[in-house]
Amino acid sequence: MLKIIINGAQGKMGQASVAAVSADTELQLAGQADAGADLGKIIRETQAEVVIDFTHPSVRMQNIRTIIGNGAQAVVGTTGFTEEDLKIVDAESKKLKRGVLIAPNFGLGAVLLMQFAAQAARYMPDVEIVEYHHDHKADAPSGTALLTARLINEAVGQTNPPAVESEELLAERSQGAKVGNIRLHAVRLPGFIATQEVILGAQGQRLVLRHETLNRESFMPGVLLACKKIIGKIGLIYGLEKLL
């Protein structure tokens, strides 16, 4: 059985991970950690093989370094990573011969949405993304939205720019941030967990791809799959779709 530690075990995603790992006959919950705990010591004492990290963007790099530096593989759902962060994680994990999965979204439906959007944008290259999250999310836009835009741009090369850049009447942009030519809009309200729409427009028609997360348990099949698939991997794996 694979020995697993949950870092951020008292958070909502952490609690769901504890329950999911405990119920899986192929995994053993070896330990739990939260802010203030000595994560490296827990890894060494339990000889855990994988650490699931659902913590805070402010400690994203520190936690990964602690995990791989103490001999475990990392499955990371914490968001906020920059392109430079990803390059550093890849280099450091390869040096230590450890694997790090960073997944902006563990929902299998969300992963499928990203793949469908990348395919559709080849034929309908006018695209905007709207993502909806709870009002306690620490960052915006979401990692899922950023990865979706990245996958679309990789598939298409470059989507069409907006026909007109409307004049902004406020100091802040009301038309969304841009990744290439794709505009991203972030909604933060009570009542949401995580929802995303990819809207593709063309003359006389539009295609709307939408994924809704109704509870955090929906992420758990992806988290458990990642724990099992990360064994033996070296370097950074960005996006759960790379393991499917």
C-alpha positions in Angstrom: 0.0 0.0 0.0 1.2 3.5 -0.8 1.8 5.7 2.2 0.2 9.1 1.8 0.4 12.3 3.8 -2.2 15.1 3.5 -0.7 18.6 3.9 -3.5 21.1 4.7 -5.5 18.3 6.3 -7.9 20.6 8.2 -8.9 22.6 5.1 -12.0 21.7 3.1 -10.0 20.0 0.3 -7.7 18.4 2.9 -10.6 16.9 4.8 -12.1 15.4 1.7 -8.6 14.0 0.8 -8.3 12.4 4.2 -11.6 10.7 3.8 -10.9 9.5 0.3 -7.4 8.2 1.1 -8.7 6.4 4.2 -11.4 4.6 2.1 -9.0 3.5 -0.7 -7.8 -0.1 -0.2 -4.6 0.7 -2.2 -3.6 3.7 -0.1 -2.6 4.1 3.6 -3.1 7.5 5.3 0.4 7.7 6.9 0.1 11.2 8.4 -1.6 14.7 8.4 0.0 18.1 8.5 -1.2 21.7 8.7 0.4 25.2 9.2 3.0 25.1 11.9 3.7 21.4 11.6 7.2 20.1 10.7 6.2 18.5 7.3 9.7 17.3 6.6 9.9 15.4 9.9 6.5 13.8 9.3 7.6 12.6 5.9 10.8 11.1 7.3 9.2 9.5 10.3 6.4 7.9 8.3 8.5 7.1 5.2 5.6 8.4 3.1 5.8 8.0 -0.6 3.4 10.7 -1.7 2.3 14.0 -0.1 -1.0 15.6 -1.2 -0.7 19.4 -0.8 -3.8 21.6 -0.6 -2.6 24.6 1.3 -2.1 28.3 0.3 -0.4 30.0 -2.6 1.9 31.9 -0.3 3.7 28.6 0.7 3.4 26.8 -2.6 7.1 26.6 -3.4 8.3 26.1 0.2 6.0 23.0 0.5 7.2 21.4 -2.7 10.8 21.9 -1.8 10.1 20.3 1.6 8.2 17.3 0.0 10.8 16.4 -2.6 13.7 17.3 -0.4 12.6 14.7 2.1 12.2 11.9 -0.4 8.5 12.0 -1.3 6.5 12.5 -4.5 4.2 15.6 -4.6 0.6 15.8 -5.7 -0.2 19.5 -5.6 -3.6 21.2 -5.8 -2.5 24.5 -4.4 -2.7 27.2 -7.1 -0.9 30.5 -7.8 2.1 29.1 -9.8 3.8 31.4 -12.3 5.6 30.2 -15.4 8.9 30.9 -13.6 7.8 28.8 -10.6 7.0 25.9 -12.9 10.5 26.0 -14.5 12.1 26.0 -11.0 9.9 23.1 -9.8 10.8 21.1 -12.9 14.6 21.7 -12.5 14.7 21.0 -8.8 12.5 17.9 -9.0 14.7 16.5 -11.8 17.8 17.2 -9.8 16.4 15.2 -6.8 14.9 12.6 -9.1 11.4 13.2 -7.7 8.0 13.7 -9.4 5.7 16.7 -8.9 2.2 16.8 -10.3 0.7 20.3 -10.2 -3.0 20.1 -11.2 -5.1 23.3 -11.4 -8.1 21.0 -11.3 -8.6 17.4 -10.2 -12.1 17.1 -11.6 -12.2 14.6 -14.4 -15.1 16.5 -16.0 -13.0 19.8 -15.9 -10.1 18.0 -17.5 -12.3 16.8 -20.3 -13.7 20.4 -20.7 -10.2 21.7 -21.3 -9.6 19.0 -24.0 -12.9 19.7 -25.7 -12.3 23.5 -25.7 -8.8 23.1 -27.3 -10.4 20.9 -30.0 -13.3 23.3 -30.6 -11.1 26.4 -30.8 -9.4 25.1 -33.9 -12.7 25.6 -35.7 -14.1 28.5 -33.7 -11.1 30.7 -32.7 -13.0 33.5 -31.0 -12.9 32.5 -27.4 -13.5 33.9 -23.9 -13.5 32.1 -20.5 -15.6 32.8 -17.5 -14.8 31.1 -14.2 -16.8 31.2 -11.0 -15.5 30.4 -7.5 -16.4 30.8 -3.9 -15.6 34.2 -2.4 -12.7 32.8 -0.2 -10.5 31.7 -3.1 -7.1 33.3 -2.6 -6.2 34.0 -6.3 -7.7 35.0 -9.6 -8.0 34.0 -12.4 -8.2 30.3 -11.4 -5.4 27.9 -12.3 -8.0 26.0 -14.3 -8.8 29.0 -16.5 -5.1 29.7 -17.1 -4.4 26.1 -18.1 -7.5 26.1 -20.3 -6.3 29.2 -22.1 -2.8 27.7 -22.4 -4.1 24.5 -23.9 -6.2 26.4 -26.4 -3.3 28.5 -27.5 -1.1 25.4 -27.8 -3.7 23.8 -30.0 -4.6 26.8 -32.2 -1.4 28.8 -32.2 -3.3 32.1 -31.6 -7.1 32.7 -31.3 -8.7 35.7 -32.9 -8.4 39.0 -31.1 -11.6 40.8 -30.1 -13.0 42.8 -33.0 -13.1 45.9 -30.9 -11.4 46.9 -27.7 -14.3 48.8 -26.0 -13.3 51.9 -24.2 -12.9 51.2 -20.5 -14.9 53.6 -18.3 -13.3 52.5 -15.0 -9.7 52.3 -14.0 -9.9 48.5 -13.8 -10.5 46.4 -16.8 -14.1 45.2 -17.2 -13.4 43.1 -20.3 -11.2 40.6 -18.5 -7.5 39.8 -18.3 -5.9 38.3 -21.4 -3.9 35.2 -22.1 -2.9 35.7 -25.7 -6.1 36.9 -27.2 -8.3 34.9 -24.9 -10.1 37.1 -22.3 -10.6 35.6 -18.8 -13.3 36.8 -16.4 -13.3 35.8 -12.7 -16.5 35.8 -10.6 -16.1 35.4 -6.7 -19.4 34.8 -4.9 -20.9 32.7 -2.2 -22.8 29.7 -3.5 -20.1 28.5 -5.9 -17.3 25.9 -5.5 -15.8 25.9 -8.9 -17.5 26.4 -12.3 -16.1 27.3 -15.7 -17.5 28.3 -19.0 -15.6 28.4 -22.3 -17.6 30.5 -24.8 -16.7 30.2 -28.5 -18.4 32.6 -30.9 -18.9 32.5 -34.7 -21.2 34.1 -37.2 -24.8 33.2 -36.3 -23.9 30.8 -33.5 -22.0 30.2 -30.3 -20.8 27.1 -28.5 -20.8 27.1 -24.6 -18.8 24.4 -22.8 -19.6 24.5 -19.1 -18.4 22.4 -16.2 -19.8 22.7 -12.6 -18.3 21.3 -9.4 -21.1 20.6 -7.0 -19.0 19.3 -4.1 -15.3 18.7 -3.2 -15.8 15.0 -3.3 -15.9 15.2 -7.1 -12.2 16.0 -7.1 -11.2 12.9 -5.2 -11.1 10.3 -8.0 -8.6 12.6 -9.7 -6.5 13.0 -6.5 -6.4 9.3 -5.9 -5.5 8.5 -9.5 -2.6 11.1 -9.3 -1.2 9.5 -6.1 -1.0 6.1 -7.8 0.3 7.4 -11.2 3.0 9.8 -9.8 5.0 6.9 -8.4 8.2 6.5 -10.5 7.8 9.8 -12.3 10.6 12.4 -12.3 10.2 16.1 -13.0 7.2 18.4 -13.2 3.9 17.1 -14.6 1.6 20.1 -15.1 -2.1 19.1 -15.5 -3.9 15.9 -14.6 -4.6 15.2 -18.2 -0.9 14.3 -18.6 -1.5 11.2 -16.4 -4.8 10.1 -18.0 
